[in-house]
Amino acid sequence: MIKERFFLYRKTFLALIVAGIFISIPWVTSDFFVLMAIRVMYFGMLTMSLTFLAGELGVVSLMQASFFGIAGYFVAILQTRYGLPFPFPPLVGIAVSLIIAGLLGMLVIRVRGIYFLMLTLVLGQLVWALASQWSSVTEGDTGIMNVYAPVLFGISMEKSKTAFYYFQLFFFAGATWFLIALRRSPFGLMLRGIRESESRMRMLGYPVSLLRYAAFVFAALVAAIGGVFFVYFMGLINPSSVSLATNVETLLAAILGGINTLAGAVLGTGILKTLDVVLSGITKRYLLFMGIMFLFVILFAPKGIIGTVRNYGRSFLSPLMRWFGLGED
C-alpha cells in the first residue's frame, strides 16, 4: 500500500512539473523556443502514434505519416479551394484520416511481424505517390500553400504564436491523456496480452483482430490531429509530409527517446528537431552526425533515453526504497 502510494505521488508530482513547464514556456523563453515547442508538439503526436502501437502491440508502422498528411491535405484543400470556415476543415480532415485508417486497417491486421512493417511501408508509399502525382488535387511537389490558422475568440492564431501555442497545447495534452488512458485501461492490458502471446489471447476468447484494428485506428487519430496543426503552423503542405523520410524520421525519434514510451516519443522528437535546426546551421553534413548519434544509441542504449534513465534510476533509488521499507511486499 505504501509502495503504491509512493509511486502515485511521484507520478502526480512529475505530471505537475511537466504541465508547469509547458504552460510557462511562452513567458520564460524566446520566440524561437516557442516555435520549436510548437514543432515538437505536432511532430510529437505523430511519434506518439507510432510508439503507442510499438509499445502496446509490439508492431512498427511505417505509414503513420500518411494519416498525418491526409488530415493536413484535406484542411488545406477545404480551406483554400472551398473556403470552408473553421472548424469544418480539421473535422473533415480527421474524419477522412480515420475512414482511410479503418479501410487500410482491415488489411494490416492480417499480417504480423516483419510483414506488418513491409505492408505499412508499401501502403505509405502509395499515399505518397498519390500526393505527388495527383497534381490536379494536391498540386504535386509544389504542394498547397496559403493555409491560415483560424481566428478563435477574436484572437488570430496566425498572428499570435503564443495563442497558437496554447491552442495546440490543449489538444496535445488531450491526445496524450487519451493514449495514457488507453494504456491504463483494460483495453491496453488486452493489447499487451496480444503482444506477449496472441495465440493465448485467442484461446481465452478475446477478439484479437478487433483489438488490433481498434489500436491501429486510435493511433491514426492522434497522428491526424498532429497533421492538422502542422498545416496550420506551416501554412502549406506537400508530399514530403507523407514521404518515407518522414516515417523514418518518426521512427528514429521514437528509438532515440524510447520506442515503448509516450514520454520517450516527445523527448526523442524534441532532441531530433532541435539537432536538425542547430546542426543544419553549422554544417551541411549534419545527417552524418545524427547517424553517428543514433548508432551510439542503438549500441549502448537500445531502450532509448527514457529506458536507460529508468534503469539507472531504479538502481539508484532501490537502496533508498529498501531503507524506507518500500521494497517489501
PyMOL commands that set and color helices and strands:
alter all, ss='L'
color gray80, all
select helices_A, chain A and resi 2-28+31-56+64-80+88-108+113-133+135-138+140-142+161-184+186-196+198-203+208-234+239-242+244-257+262-282+286-300+304-323
alter helices_A, ss='H'
color red, helices_A
select strands_A, chain A and resi 151-152+155-156
alter strands_A, ss='S'
color yellow, strands_A
deselect
rebuild
show_as cartoon
